[in-house]
Amino acid sequence: GAAMAGKTEKAGGSCEFCAHYEYDDEMDCYVCEMNLDEDEMVLFLQHQYTACPYFSFSDDYKLAGRQ
């Protein structure tokens, strides 16, 4: 859709489609559920992951893609 315009896809997959990217009610935002080390967290927060080693497609995304 138009909302995705201008958004570049990461080589390792976008966080939005990752099984480890979950909504945190307390923080009111999406967070990575993987236990990232300090260096990885910096990359994540700066959106500089080009190929996240933990990326895996979420089942929700696969199901939505079939419709």
N, C-alpha and C positions, 0 to 999 in steps of 0.2 A: 504494500500500500504506500500511499504518499508519505505516511508517517516515518517510514524507513528510509526515505530519500536522504542522501548525503551521509548515511551511516556505512562505514566500511566494514566488511566482514573480516574477521580475524582468521588467519590460516588454520588455527587449531579449533575453530568454532567459536561462535559468539556466546558469551555468558548467558544470554537470554534463553538459549536453547539447551543449556547444560543441566543435567540431572542434579548437580550439586549447588545450583543457584536457587536459593529458597527465599520466600518472603518472610521477613522477621517482623512480627507484629509489634514487639517492644520498640524496635528502632524505626519502624514504619518505612522500611526500604528493603530492597533485595540485597542479600549477602551471600558470599561464597561459603558453603558449608564445609569445605575441605579445610583441614588443619594446615594452613599455609605457614611457612617459616617467615622470618622477618623480611628477607629479600623478596620472596614471592609476594608477600602482602603489599610491599611498596609497588611492585610491578602491577599488581591487581588494582590498587587504588589510583595509580596513574594511568590506568587503561593501556598499559604497554605490553600486555601479553599478546604475542603474535602466534604462539602455539602452546596453549596451556597443557601441561602433561597430564592433568586430571580430567580433561574434558571428556564427557560422555553424553550422548543425546538423551534427553529426558523422554520417558515413555509418553508423557502428556503431549509433547511436541510431535512424536511419531503418530499418535492417535489423531491429533488435530490435522496433521498433514494428509490423512487418508480421506477426509471428508470432501 
